[in-house]
Amino acid sequence: MINVETVKPLQHAESMALFAAELQRNIELMTSLQPDDWGRRTVCPDWDVRELYLHVLGACEGGASFREFAHQMRAARRRQKESGAALEAALSATQVAERQELAPRELVQRFAHVAPRVVRSRTRLPALLRKAPVKVDAPVVETWTLGYMVDTIYLRDAWMHRIDASDATDRPPVLTPEHDGRIVTDIVAEWARRHGQSFSLTLTGPAGGEFTGGSPAGEPMELDAVEFCRVLSGRVSAEGLLATVVPF
């Protein structure tokens, strides 16, 4: 049983190691896809599998190059002004729109090329810069640090989209306690901090575990670890403590 109060947030070096491994798992999944798989619809309303990975590619290319990141942000703000969408949604839409010409093979090649570059770029991000404030307007309206966005959000985004692509193509996602379990544990700990109530939670599957927080322990909950993350990300509706939003 893990008391979430003892769970330390992801540190920069650990996060970068997890991020590198996660990108590699995405590459392995992409290279396993058959031609028909790329057009399958995902749980993300506007995207098939190819478009989902156009977004992930765009995020990585923005992370690997400050010039590209600045370009994407300018284009996203224009799109936001025109559509009234949240900046996060406008940025994702920009990333997809500007890469629409890529066929799956080209997409995989560019992804494999940028993966080590984005890991290297984000690993070298200075500690002072990681403390810089970043205002966000979705899925929560908050001010984060750049370090939280780089170390936590981008890792979760790549991880959750691998799950999305696996589901859409009827492939069981590769899950291990050391990798996926650490990501899920961090998500549970943040979920607990956000709702601030006592709980007892059992998550099943390779990425799962038993968690508790507060006293006395709340009513026991049990569900699959990946499903838990789908719920918190807003992909599945829920009530009670499970309705607490955790950003991905």
Summary of the structure (lengths in Angstrom):
residues: 248
radius of gyration: 17.9
end to end distance: 24.9
largest distance: 55.6
contacts: 768
relative contact order: 0.15
helix: 61%
strand: 11%
